[in-house]
Amino acid sequence: MAAELVGGALLSAFLQVAFDKLASPQLLDFFRRRKLDEKLLANLSIMLHSINALADDAELKQFTNPDVKAWLLAVKEAVFDAEDLFGEIDYEFTRCQVQAQSQPQTFNYKVSNFFNSTFASFNKKIESEMKEVLEKLEYLAKQKDALRTNASQKLPSSSLVAESVIYGRDADKDIIINWLTSEIDNPNQPSILSIVGMGGLGKTTLAQHVYNDPKMEDAKFDIKAWVCVSDHFHVLTVTRTILEAITNQKDDSGNLEMVHKKLNEKLLGRKFLLVLDDVWNEKPDKWEAVRTPLSYRAPGSRILVTTRSEKVASNMRSKVHHIKQLGEDECWKVFENHALKDGDLELNDELKDIGRRIVEKCKGLPLALKTIGCLLRTQSSISYWKSILESDIWELLKENSEIITALFLSYRYLPSHLKRCFAYCALFPKDYEFVKEELILLWMAQNFLHSPQQIRHPKEVGEEYFNDLLSRSFFQQSGGGRCFLMHDLLNDLAKYVCADFCFRLKFDKVRCIPKTTRHFSFEVSGVKSFHDFRSLTDAKRLRSFLPILEPRCSQWNFKISIHDLFSKIKFIRMLSLYGLPKSISSLTIWDCPLLKERC
């Protein structure tokens, strides 16, 4: 995989926070004045950099190796512990400064007094916890041999039609063919159309059917070529692959100038159709280098692109055609086509009923429908079909590398700062409609939104991050309004990469809230009493507490003691008490000494 195109591991975004803290003069000054062991800072920095070097490889392999996944979870927990530790130091520093400034003394004496005060207990605690984090990381770094395993790779596509029938895409197909065969032309550059949609929607299959449709003969292309670009967008490699697809001959040229000349000679004055399948490159200069020899063509030449990113299409200056999830009837046809055994005309009524419910879980994604259908093709027992219906679809699909690769590649290509924002959405239940502005505020509370030298407001950064995720098909607009949602399988993916750090009460199968939980959400209508939160007090490093209200539910319907709930939690960053019942409206945040101290 082309390393320069991969955005960096999710872990890297959290590690960067730790690196920034470790490089802070304030932290070093704090250690020196408190006479703490400065070697701990240096050793922690070295160890975190060592872990960061392994993070990207581990993130890719976690889906096929449970040992790697367990290793990655342990590392994330240690890094979060380090982050919490830095937060405690920041808080202590600020608290003592405020205390010193409240005393009627000169500024210099105040500062001196602040650093010379007896905080032996806190100092001992900081050193002890930092040593503990360091020991964890040192142990985990020694386990790197567990990462030595081959990860699954996506197979390249070809122009040959794998599926004889394509369901629910007739309108899309007609629009694209009409555009490809039209006489309208831009003399300044090859006309380009990008098919855009999330992984598994069938962009490649649609392009294959268009490419091979008899109507394309009317366009009278002199040359037709199919190139699977995938994640490798090295200019020389891509250009040479285009040349080989046009000439049907292997080319060993190692010089871009030579390849450009050969391609120019082959295309000069000729009308061509070029399909570039699975394009990920978001760097305009690389595309311009590939595009140059394609400009010397006859009028009517066309380039058809498949991609998951609107940014790719924008950089290529192409027209965009979005494809969406299949409708209910089309979904059933895809599923039935793959689930029926040879010779069977239809499913019996009981299997059909179970199958309909399985199809609903696939949420209009053709690749998922095909995968599950093929799995059930070999089994016709009612009990087996029911077991598939009741299973976690993400766990089920993990057995099929094609669907995993298709979904994970979208995530893999995100920059680490976007991975962090996407993963946080694991707090939302499936089919949950969220508002952009509210999600940006949640990201702000977690300190996810940064700009160089802080020249932009976090809300502006959040707007950019949100639009980036939207353009990459991680979010989709809901009904044309101001609300958005995530496809169920992307929601599952977010939950998978967050593992034990995000917990959704009643939605997640684990009954007790894991101690590792950092982010917690619950549907208000599903909580009947304070008793439902009884195991939340074990998650002592909680950062998010998010109640989710259904449209019909305007407030909580039970009494709650804020003091009991939060007296043991020191690291809360996002606390939403939206919809509090009137019975406790007289309470203020000061009823909880801890929150009072930290406000």
PADREN-490110 format. One line per field, with one value per residue (C-alpha): x, z negated, y; residue in three letters; residue number from 1. Coordinates in Angstrom, 1 decimal, decimal comma. Example, Ala and Ser with C-alpha at 12.3 -4.5 7.8 and 13.67 -1.06 7.14 Angstrom:
2
X: [12,3	13,7] $
Z: [-7,8	-7,1] $
Y: [-4,5	-1,1] $
drenba: [ALA	SER] $
bamar: [1	2] $
This chain:
599
X: [0,0	1,3	2,4	2,4	-1,3	-2,4	-3,6	-2,0	-3,4	-6,1	-3,7	-1,3	-3,9	-3,9	-0,2	0,3	-1,5	1,0	4,0	2,8	2,4	5,9	7,4	5,7	8,2	5,5	5,6	9,4	9,3	6,7	8,9	12,0	10,4	8,7	12,0	10,4	12,3	12,9	14,1	10,6	9,5	12,4	11,8	8,0	8,7	11,0	8,6	5,6	7,5	8,4	4,8	3,8	6,1	4,0	0,6	-0,2	0,8	-1,2	-4,3	-4,4	-3,8	-6,2	-9,1	-7,4	-5,4	-7,1	-3,7	-2,9	-6,3	-5,7	-2,3	-3,7	-6,4	-3,9	-1,7	-4,7	-5,6	-2,0	-1,9	-5,2	-3,9	-0,9	-3,2	-5,3	-2,0	-1,1	-4,6	-4,1	-0,8	-2,4	-5,3	-2,9	-0,8	-3,8	-5,4	-2,3	-1,7	-5,3	-4,8	-1,5	-3,0	-5,8	-3,4	-2,4	1,2	3,5	3,4	7,0	6,4	3,1	4,8	7,7	5,3	3,3	6,2	7,7	4,4	4,3	2,6	4,5	1,4	0,5	4,2	4,5	1,2	2,4	5,7	4,1	1,4	4,0	6,2	3,2	2,3	5,9	6,1	2,9	4,3	7,7	6,0	3,7	6,6	8,3	5,2	5,7	6,4	2,7	2,3	4,1	1,2	-0,1	-3,1	-5,7	-5,5	-8,2	-8,1	-7,8	-10,8	-11,1	-13,6	-15,2	-18,7	-18,8	-22,5	-24,7	-27,6	-27,3	-30,3	-31,6	-29,1	-30,9	-31,4	-27,8	-26,6	-28,7	-27,5	-23,9	-24,2	-26,0	-23,2	-20,5	-22,1	-23,1	-21,5	-20,9	-17,2	-14,7	-11,8	-9,5	-9,4	-10,8	-14,4	-14,5	-17,4	-16,9	-19,2	-19,1	-20,4	-19,4	-17,5	-19,6	-22,3	-21,4	-19,6	-17,2	-20,0	-22,0	-18,9	-18,4	-21,9	-21,6	-18,3	-19,7	-23,1	-23,9	-25,1	-21,5	-20,8	-22,8	-20,1	-17,5	-14,5	-11,2	-9,7	-11,3	-9,2	-9,9	-7,3	-7,7	-5,8	-6,7	-4,5	-1,3	-1,2	2,5	2,5	4,8	3,1	-0,4	0,7	2,5	-0,6	-2,8	-0,3	-0,3	-4,1	-4,2	-1,5	-2,1	1,7	4,0	6,1	9,2	10,1	11,4	11,3	8,1	9,1	9,4	6,1	4,4	5,7	4,6	1,1	0,9	1,7	-1,0	-3,7	-2,9	-6,1	-7,9	-11,2	-10,9	-12,8	-10,7	-12,1	-10,1	-11,5	-11,1	-9,2	-8,0	-5,5	-6,4	-3,3	-4,1	-0,5	-0,3	-3,4	-2,2	1,0	-1,1	-3,7	-1,1	-0,7	-4,4	-5,1	-3,9	-7,0	-9,9	-13,1	-15,6	-13,0	-14,2	-12,8	-15,0	-13,8	-15,1	-14,2	-15,5	-14,4	-15,9	-12,5	-11,0	-13,6	-13,1	-9,4	-9,9	-12,3	-15,0	-18,7	-20,1	-22,7	-23,7	-25,1	-27,1	-28,2	-30,6	-34,3	-36,1	-37,3	-33,8	-32,2	-34,4	-33,6	-29,8	-30,1	-32,5	-30,3	-27,3	-29,2	-31,1	-29,6	-29,2	-32,6	-34,6	-37,2	-37,9	-37,5	-40,2	-42,3	-40,4	-37,0	-38,4	-39,6	-36,2	-34,4	-36,4	-35,2	-31,6	-31,9	-33,0	-29,7	-27,6	-29,1	-29,1	-25,4	-25,1	-21,8	-23,2	-26,3	-24,2	-21,9	-24,7	-26,7	-23,7	-23,2	-26,8	-26,8	-25,1	-27,5	-31,2	-32,1	-34,4	-32,2	-29,1	-30,9	-32,2	-28,6	-27,4	-30,3	-29,5	-25,8	-23,8	-23,5	-20,1	-18,7	-20,3	-18,8	-15,4	-15,2	-15,4	-12,3	-13,9	-16,5	-14,0	-11,5	-14,1	-15,3	-12,0	-10,1	-12,3	-11,3	-7,7	-7,3	-8,6	-6,0	-5,6	-7,5	-10,5	-10,3	-10,6	-13,7	-15,3	-14,5	-16,2	-19,5	-19,5	-21,4	-24,5	-26,9	-27,7	-30,1	-29,5	-30,0	-27,5	-27,1	-23,8	-23,4	-24,1	-21,5	-18,9	-19,5	-19,0	-15,6	-14,7	-15,3	-12,9	-10,2	-10,2	-10,2	-6,9	-5,4	-1,8	-0,9	-4,6	-5,4	-8,9	-11,7	-12,4	-15,9	-14,4	-12,0	-14,9	-16,9	-14,0	-13,6	-17,3	-17,4	-14,4	-16,1	-19,3	-17,5	-15,9	-19,3	-18,9	-22,0	-25,1	-27,8	-31,1	-34,2	-32,8	-33,0	-30,3	-29,8	-27,3	-26,7	-24,2	-24,7	-25,1	-22,0	-19,9	-21,5	-20,3	-16,8	-16,6	-17,6	-15,1	-12,1	-13,3	-13,7	-13,8	-13,6	-17,1	-20,1	-23,8	-26,1	-28,7	-27,3	-24,0	-24,3	-22,0	-24,2	-21,6	-19,9	-16,2	-13,7	-11,9	-14,9	-14,0	-17,2	-20,7	-24,1	-27,6	-31,1	-33,1	-36,3	-34,4	-33,3	-35,9	-33,9	-30,6	-29,9	-29,2	-26,1	-24,8	-21,7	-20,8	-18,9	-16,3	-15,4	-13,4	-11,8	-15,0	-14,7	-18,2	-21,7	-24,2	-27,9	-29,7	-33,3	-35,8	-38,0	-41,0	-39,0	-38,5	-37,0	-35,7	-38,4	-36,5	-34,8	-31,0	-28,3	-25,6	-23,3	-23,7	-23,1	-20,0	-18,3	-15,7	-15,2	-12,3	-11,7	-15,1	-14,9	-18,4	-21,3	-24,8	-27,7	-30,1	-33,7	-33,3	-36,6	-38,2	-37,9	-34,2	-34,3	-33,4	-30,1	-26,9	-23,6	-22,3	-24,1	-21,1	-17,9	-15,7	-17,4	-17,5	-13,8	-13,1	-15,4] $
Z: [0,0	0,9	-2,4	-1,3	-0,6	-3,8	-6,3	-9,4	-12,2	-14,5	-17,4	-15,8	-16,4	-20,1	-20,2	-18,6	-21,6	-23,9	-21,8	-22,0	-25,7	-26,1	-24,1	-26,1	-28,1	-30,8	-31,4	-31,7	-33,9	-36,1	-36,5	-37,3	-39,9	-41,5	-41,4	-39,6	-37,5	-34,1	-32,7	-32,8	-30,3	-27,9	-28,2	-27,7	-24,6	-23,1	-23,9	-22,4	-19,2	-19,1	-19,5	-16,8	-14,3	-14,8	-14,9	-11,2	-10,6	-13,6	-12,5	-9,2	-10,6	-13,5	-11,3	-10,5	-13,7	-17,1	-18,8	-17,0	-17,9	-21,6	-21,4	-19,8	-22,4	-25,2	-23,6	-23,2	-26,8	-27,9	-25,6	-27,0	-30,5	-29,6	-28,1	-31,3	-33,3	-31,3	-31,9	-35,6	-35,5	-33,5	-35,9	-38,9	-37,3	-36,6	-40,0	-41,9	-39,7	-40,5	-44,2	-44,3	-42,5	-44,9	-47,8	-48,7	-47,7	-45,0	-41,7	-42,0	-45,5	-44,5	-41,7	-43,9	-46,7	-44,2	-43,1	-46,5	-48,2	-49,7	-47,2	-48,0	-47,7	-44,2	-43,1	-44,2	-42,5	-39,2	-39,2	-40,2	-37,4	-34,8	-35,6	-35,4	-31,9	-30,8	-32,0	-30,1	-26,9	-27,3	-27,7	-24,7	-22,5	-23,2	-21,8	-18,3	-16,9	-17,1	-14,3	-11,8	-9,8	-6,3	-5,9	-3,2	-0,1	2,3	5,6	8,7	11,0	14,7	17,4	17,5	16,1	13,1	12,5	15,6	14,1	12,2	10,1	9,3	11,5	14,8	14,3	13,3	16,2	18,8	17,4	17,7	21,1	22,4	21,1	22,6	26,0	26,2	28,7	26,2	25,7	23,8	26,2	23,3	21,6	21,8	20,5	17,2	15,2	11,6	10,1	6,4	3,5	0,3	0,5	1,4	3,3	6,7	8,4	10,2	11,2	12,7	14,6	15,9	17,2	18,8	20,4	22,0	23,0	26,7	26,8	26,3	29,9	31,1	29,7	32,1	29,7	31,5	28,2	25,0	21,9	18,3	15,6	11,9	10,1	6,5	3,7	5,8	7,5	8,5	11,6	13,6	12,6	13,4	16,7	17,7	16,8	19,0	21,9	21,4	21,3	24,6	26,4	24,7	24,4	21,4	21,0	18,9	19,4	16,2	17,5	17,3	20,3	22,4	21,3	21,9	25,5	26,2	24,7	26,6	29,9	29,3	28,4	30,8	32,8	31,6	29,7	26,6	23,6	20,5	17,2	14,1	11,4	7,7	7,6	4,2	5,1	3,7	4,9	7,9	9,1	9,5	11,5	13,7	14,5	15,5	17,4	19,7	22,4	22,3	23,7	27,2	28,3	30,7	29,7	27,9	25,8	22,3	19,0	16,5	12,9	9,8	6,4	2,9	2,5	4,0	3,4	5,9	8,4	7,7	8,2	11,5	12,5	13,3	13,5	10,5	10,5	7,0	6,6	3,5	1,6	3,4	2,7	0,9	3,9	5,6	2,4	2,3	5,9	5,2	2,1	3,7	6,7	4,6	1,9	4,2	5,0	8,6	9,9	7,1	8,4	5,1	1,3	-0,9	-2,9	-6,2	-4,7	-2,7	-5,9	-7,6	-4,5	-4,3	-7,8	-6,9	-3,9	-6,1	-8,1	-4,9	-4,5	-0,7	-0,3	2,7	1,6	-1,8	-0,2	2,2	-0,6	-3,0	-0,1	1,0	-2,6	-2,9	0,5	-0,9	-3,9	-3,7	-7,4	-9,2	-12,3	-10,3	-8,7	-12,1	-13,5	-10,7	-11,3	-15,1	-14,7	-14,7	-11,0	-11,4	-13,1	-10,3	-7,5	-9,1	-7,7	-4,2	-3,3	-0,3	-2,3	-5,1	-2,7	-0,9	-4,1	-5,9	-2,9	-3,2	-6,9	-6,2	-3,8	-6,3	-7,9	-11,5	-12,7	-10,7	-11,9	-15,5	-14,6	-12,7	-15,5	-18,1	-16,2	-17,5	-20,4	-18,1	-17,8	-14,4	-12,3	-14,7	-12,9	-14,1	-13,4	-12,1	-14,5	-17,5	-16,4	-15,9	-19,5	-20,7	-18,8	-20,3	-23,8	-23,2	-21,9	-18,4	-16,4	-15,9	-13,3	-13,0	-15,4	-16,3	-13,5	-13,0	-15,4	-16,3	-14,8	-11,4	-11,7	-12,7	-9,7	-7,5	-9,1	-8,9	-5,2	-4,5	-6,1	-4,2	-0,8	-1,5	-2,1	-5,8	-6,5	-4,3	-4,4	-5,9	-3,8	-2,4	-5,8	-8,2	-9,8	-8,8	-9,6	-9,0	-7,2	-9,7	-8,5	-8,9	-12,3	-13,1	-11,7	-14,0	-17,0	-16,0	-15,9	-19,2	-20,8	-24,6	-24,7	-23,5	-25,2	-24,2	-27,0	-25,9	-22,3	-23,1	-24,0	-27,0	-30,1	-32,4	-31,3	-30,8	-33,0	-29,9	-28,7	-27,9	-26,0	-27,2	-25,6	-26,4	-24,9	-27,5	-26,9	-27,6	-31,1	-33,8	-37,0	-38,4	-38,9	-35,1	-35,6	-38,5	-36,6	-35,2	-38,3	-37,4	-34,4	-36,4	-33,3	-31,6	-29,1	-27,5	-29,0	-26,2	-26,6	-23,3	-23,2	-20,7	-18,8	-21,0	-24,3	-25,5	-28,9	-31,3	-33,2	-36,3	-39,2	-39,2	-41,7	-39,9	-43,0	-43,1	-39,4	-39,0	-42,3	-41,3	-37,7	-37,2	-33,5	-32,1	-29,0	-27,6	-30,0	-28,5	-30,9	-28,1	-29,0	-32,7	-34,5	-36,2	-39,5	-39,6	-37,8	-41,0	-41,2	-40,0	-39,0	-42,4	-44,0	-42,8	-44,6	-42,0	-39,1	-41,2	-41,7	-38,0	-36,7] $
Y: [0,0	3,4	4,8	8,4	8,2	6,7	9,3	7,7	5,5	6,6	6,1	8,7	11,4	10,7	10,3	13,7	15,2	13,4	14,6	18,2	17,9	16,4	19,2	21,8	24,1	24,4	20,6	20,5	23,6	21,9	18,8	20,9	23,1	20,2	18,3	15,4	12,9	14,5	11,2	9,9	12,5	11,7	7,9	8,4	10,4	7,7	4,9	6,8	7,4	3,7	2,7	5,2	3,5	0,3	1,9	2,1	-1,6	-2,7	-0,8	-2,6	-6,1	-5,9	-7,1	-10,4	-11,1	-11,0	-10,8	-7,6	-6,2	-7,0	-5,3	-2,2	-1,9	-2,2	0,5	2,8	2,4	3,2	6,3	7,5	7,1	9,2	11,8	11,9	12,2	15,3	16,6	16,3	18,1	20,9	21,2	21,2	23,9	26,1	25,5	26,5	29,6	30,7	30,0	31,9	34,9	35,1	35,7	39,4	39,0	40,2	38,3	37,0	35,8	34,2	32,2	31,2	30,2	28,2	26,1	25,7	24,6	21,2	19,0	15,9	13,7	14,9	14,7	11,2	10,3	11,8	10,0	6,7	6,9	8,0	5,0	2,8	4,1	3,8	0,2	-0,7	0,8	-0,8	-4,2	-3,6	-2,5	-5,8	-7,6	-6,2	-9,7	-10,3	-7,8	-10,0	-11,2	-10,6	-8,4	-9,0	-6,9	-5,8	-7,6	-5,4	-5,1	-5,7	-4,6	-8,0	-8,1	-10,4	-10,1	-10,7	-8,7	-5,4	-4,5	-1,0	0,8	1,2	4,9	5,5	3,4	5,4	8,8	7,7	6,1	9,2	11,4	9,2	9,1	12,7	15,1	17,9	18,3	20,6	21,3	22,2	18,8	15,3	15,2	13,3	11,8	10,5	7,8	8,6	6,6	4,7	1,4	-1,6	0,3	-1,2	1,6	-0,8	-3,1	-0,2	1,0	-2,6	-2,7	0,7	-0,2	-3,4	-2,1	-2,4	1,2	2,3	1,1	4,2	6,4	4,8	5,0	4,2	3,0	1,6	0,9	-0,2	0,7	-0,3	2,4	1,5	2,8	3,1	6,4	6,7	9,0	6,8	3,6	4,8	6,4	3,2	1,1	3,3	2,8	-1,0	-1,1	0,8	-1,2	-4,6	-4,8	-4,8	-1,6	-1,6	2,1	3,6	7,2	9,3	11,4	8,3	6,9	10,3	10,3	6,8	7,5	10,7	8,9	6,3	8,8	11,6	12,4	9,3	9,2	7,1	5,9	5,4	3,9	4,7	2,4	3,0	6,3	7,6	10,2	13,7	15,5	17,7	17,9	14,1	14,0	16,8	14,8	11,8	14,0	15,8	13,1	12,4	15,9	15,0	13,2	13,5	15,3	13,1	11,3	10,4	9,4	7,5	7,4	5,5	6,9	7,2	10,8	14,0	15,6	13,2	14,2	17,9	17,7	15,9	18,7	16,1	16,0	14,0	11,3	10,0	6,5	5,6	2,6	0,2	0,4	-2,4	-4,3	-4,2	-5,3	-8,4	-9,2	-9,0	-11,1	-13,7	-14,0	-15,1	-17,0	-19,3	-22,7	-23,7	-24,9	-23,3	-20,8	-19,2	-19,4	-20,9	-18,6	-19,1	-18,5	-15,6	-13,9	-14,4	-13,3	-10,1	-9,2	-10,1	-7,8	-4,9	-5,3	-4,8	-1,3	-1,2	-2,2	-4,5	-6,0	-7,0	-8,4	-10,5	-11,7	-12,8	-14,3	-16,4	-17,5	-18,7	-20,4	-23,5	-23,7	-24,1	-24,9	-22,5	-22,6	-21,6	-18,7	-17,5	-17,7	-15,4	-13,0	-12,8	-12,5	-9,3	-8,5	-6,9	-10,0	-12,1	-10,0	-10,1	-13,7	-12,3	-10,3	-8,6	-6,6	-5,9	-4,6	-2,5	-0,8	-0,6	1,0	4,1	4,4	3,5	6,5	9,0	11,4	10,5	13,6	12,6	9,0	10,3	12,3	9,5	6,9	9,2	8,8	5,2	6,9	7,2	4,3	3,0	5,1	8,0	11,4	14,0	17,7	18,9	21,8	19,6	17,0	19,7	20,9	17,3	17,2	20,5	19,2	16,4	18,9	17,2	20,4	22,1	24,5	25,6	28,4	28,4	30,8	29,5	29,0	25,4	25,6	26,5	23,5	21,3	22,5	21,5	18,1	17,4	18,3	16,1	13,1	13,9	14,2	10,8	9,2	8,5	10,6	11,0	13,6	12,5	13,4	16,6	18,4	19,6	16,1	13,5	9,8	7,0	3,7	0,9	-0,9	2,3	2,7	-0,8	0,1	3,1	0,9	-1,7	0,7	2,3	-1,2	-0,9	2,9	3,8	2,2	2,6	1,5	-1,0	-1,1	-2,8	-6,5	-6,3	-5,9	-4,3	-1,1	-1,8	-0,1	1,1	3,1	6,7	7,7	6,8	7,3	6,1	6,5	8,4	6,4	3,2	4,2	3,8	4,5	5,5	1,8	1,5	3,5	1,4	0,0	3,4	4,3	1,7	3,7	6,2	7,8	8,7	11,6	11,8	11,4	11,8	11,3	10,6	11,7	10,3	12,8	12,0	12,1	15,6	14,9	12,2	10,4	9,5	11,2	11,3	12,3	14,2	13,9	10,1	9,8	12,0	12,2	9,5	10,7	13,2	13,3	14,3	16,6	16,4	16,4	16,7	17,0	17,9	17,0	17,0	16,4	19,3	17,5	18,3	21,6	23,4	21,5	23,2	21,8	23,0	20,0	18,0	19,1	17,7	19,5	22,6	22,5	22,0	24,7] $
drenba: [MET	ALA	ALA	GLU	LEU	VAL	GLY	GLY	ALA	LEU	LEU	SER	ALA	PHE	LEU	GLN	VAL	ALA	PHE	ASP	LYS	LEU	ALA	SER	PRO	GLN	LEU	LEU	ASP	PHE	PHE	ARG	ARG	ARG	LYS	LEU	ASP	GLU	LYS	LEU	LEU	ALA	ASN	LEU	SER	ILE	MET	LEU	HIS	SER	ILE	ASN	ALA	LEU	ALA	ASP	ASP	ALA	GLU	LEU	LYS	GLN	PHE	THR	ASN	PRO	ASP	VAL	LYS	ALA	TRP	LEU	LEU	ALA	VAL	LYS	GLU	ALA	VAL	PHE	ASP	ALA	GLU	ASP	LEU	PHE	GLY	GLU	ILE	ASP	TYR	GLU	PHE	THR	ARG	CYS	GLN	VAL	GLN	ALA	GLN	SER	GLN	PRO	GLN	THR	PHE	ASN	TYR	LYS	VAL	SER	ASN	PHE	PHE	ASN	SER	THR	PHE	ALA	SER	PHE	ASN	LYS	LYS	ILE	GLU	SER	GLU	MET	LYS	GLU	VAL	LEU	GLU	LYS	LEU	GLU	TYR	LEU	ALA	LYS	GLN	LYS	ASP	ALA	LEU	ARG	THR	ASN	ALA	SER	GLN	LYS	LEU	PRO	SER	SER	SER	LEU	VAL	ALA	GLU	SER	VAL	ILE	TYR	GLY	ARG	ASP	ALA	ASP	LYS	ASP	ILE	ILE	ILE	ASN	TRP	LEU	THR	SER	GLU	ILE	ASP	ASN	PRO	ASN	GLN	PRO	SER	ILE	LEU	SER	ILE	VAL	GLY	MET	GLY	GLY	LEU	GLY	LYS	THR	THR	LEU	ALA	GLN	HIS	VAL	TYR	ASN	ASP	PRO	LYS	MET	GLU	ASP	ALA	LYS	PHE	ASP	ILE	LYS	ALA	TRP	VAL	CYS	VAL	SER	ASP	HIS	PHE	HIS	VAL	LEU	THR	VAL	THR	ARG	THR	ILE	LEU	GLU	ALA	ILE	THR	ASN	GLN	LYS	ASP	ASP	SER	GLY	ASN	LEU	GLU	MET	VAL	HIS	LYS	LYS	LEU	ASN	GLU	LYS	LEU	LEU	GLY	ARG	LYS	PHE	LEU	LEU	VAL	LEU	ASP	ASP	VAL	TRP	ASN	GLU	LYS	PRO	ASP	LYS	TRP	GLU	ALA	VAL	ARG	THR	PRO	LEU	SER	TYR	ARG	ALA	PRO	GLY	SER	ARG	ILE	LEU	VAL	THR	THR	ARG	SER	GLU	LYS	VAL	ALA	SER	ASN	MET	ARG	SER	LYS	VAL	HIS	HIS	ILE	LYS	GLN	LEU	GLY	GLU	ASP	GLU	CYS	TRP	LYS	VAL	PHE	GLU	ASN	HIS	ALA	LEU	LYS	ASP	GLY	ASP	LEU	GLU	LEU	ASN	ASP	GLU	LEU	LYS	ASP	ILE	GLY	ARG	ARG	ILE	VAL	GLU	LYS	CYS	LYS	GLY	LEU	PRO	LEU	ALA	LEU	LYS	THR	ILE	GLY	CYS	LEU	LEU	ARG	THR	GLN	SER	SER	ILE	SER	TYR	TRP	LYS	SER	ILE	LEU	GLU	SER	ASP	ILE	TRP	GLU	LEU	LEU	LYS	GLU	ASN	SER	GLU	ILE	ILE	THR	ALA	LEU	PHE	LEU	SER	TYR	ARG	TYR	LEU	PRO	SER	HIS	LEU	LYS	ARG	CYS	PHE	ALA	TYR	CYS	ALA	LEU	PHE	PRO	LYS	ASP	TYR	GLU	PHE	VAL	LYS	GLU	GLU	LEU	ILE	LEU	LEU	TRP	MET	ALA	GLN	ASN	PHE	LEU	HIS	SER	PRO	GLN	GLN	ILE	ARG	HIS	PRO	LYS	GLU	VAL	GLY	GLU	GLU	TYR	PHE	ASN	ASP	LEU	LEU	SER	ARG	SER	PHE	PHE	GLN	GLN	SER	GLY	GLY	GLY	ARG	CYS	PHE	LEU	MET	HIS	ASP	LEU	LEU	ASN	ASP	LEU	ALA	LYS	TYR	VAL	CYS	ALA	ASP	PHE	CYS	PHE	ARG	LEU	LYS	PHE	ASP	LYS	VAL	ARG	CYS	ILE	PRO	LYS	THR	THR	ARG	HIS	PHE	SER	PHE	GLU	VAL	SER	GLY	VAL	LYS	SER	PHE	HIS	ASP	PHE	ARG	SER	LEU	THR	ASP	ALA	LYS	ARG	LEU	ARG	SER	PHE	LEU	PRO	ILE	LEU	GLU	PRO	ARG	CYS	SER	GLN	TRP	ASN	PHE	LYS	ILE	SER	ILE	HIS	ASP	LEU	PHE	SER	LYS	ILE	LYS	PHE	ILE	ARG	MET	LEU	SER	LEU	TYR	GLY	LEU	PRO	LYS	SER	ILE	SER	SER	LEU	THR	ILE	TRP	ASP	CYS	PRO	LEU	LEU	LYS	GLU	ARG	CYS] $
bamar: [1	2	3	4	5	6	7	8	9	10	11	12	13	14	15	16	17	18	19	20	21	22	23	24	25	26	27	28	29	30	31	32	33	34	35	36	37	38	39	40	41	42	43	44	45	46	47	48	49	50	51	52	53	54	55	56	57	58	59	60	61	62	63	64	65	66	67	68	69	70	71	72	73	74	75	76	77	78	79	80	81	82	83	84	85	86	87	88	89	90	91	92	93	94	95	96	97	98	99	100	101	102	103	104	105	106	107	108	109	110	111	112	113	114	115	116	117	118	119	120	121	122	123	124	125	126	127	128	129	130	131	132	133	134	135	136	137	138	139	140	141	142	143	144	145	146	147	148	149	150	151	152	153	154	155	156	157	158	159	160	161	162	163	164	165	166	167	168	169	170	171	172	173	174	175	176	177	178	179	180	181	182	183	184	185	186	187	188	189	190	191	192	193	194	195	196	197	198	199	200	201	202	203	204	205	206	207	208	209	210	211	212	213	214	215	216	217	218	219	220	221	222	223	224	225	226	227	228	229	230	231	232	233	234	235	236	237	238	239	240	241	242	243	244	245	246	247	248	249	250	251	252	253	254	255	256	257	258	259	260	261	262	263	264	265	266	267	268	269	270	271	272	273	274	275	276	277	278	279	280	281	282	283	284	285	286	287	288	289	290	291	292	293	294	295	296	297	298	299	300	301	302	303	304	305	306	307	308	309	310	311	312	313	314	315	316	317	318	319	320	321	322	323	324	325	326	327	328	329	330	331	332	333	334	335	336	337	338	339	340	341	342	343	344	345	346	347	348	349	350	351	352	353	354	355	356	357	358	359	360	361	362	363	364	365	366	367	368	369	370	371	372	373	374	375	376	377	378	379	380	381	382	383	384	385	386	387	388	389	390	391	392	393	394	395	396	397	398	399	400	401	402	403	404	405	406	407	408	409	410	411	412	413	414	415	416	417	418	419	420	421	422	423	424	425	426	427	428	429	430	431	432	433	434	435	436	437	438	439	440	441	442	443	444	445	446	447	448	449	450	451	452	453	454	455	456	457	458	459	460	461	462	463	464	465	466	467	468	469	470	471	472	473	474	475	476	477	478	479	480	481	482	483	484	485	486	487	488	489	490	491	492	493	494	495	496	497	498	499	500	501	502	503	504	505	506	507	508	509	510	511	512	513	514	515	516	517	518	519	520	521	522	523	524	525	526	527	528	529	530	531	532	533	534	535	536	537	538	539	540	541	542	543	544	545	546	547	548	549	550	551	552	553	554	555	556	557	558	559	560	561	562	563	564	565	566	567	568	569	570	571	572	573	574	575	576	577	578	579	580	581	582	583	584	585	586	587	588	589	590	591	592	593	594	595	596	597	598	599] $
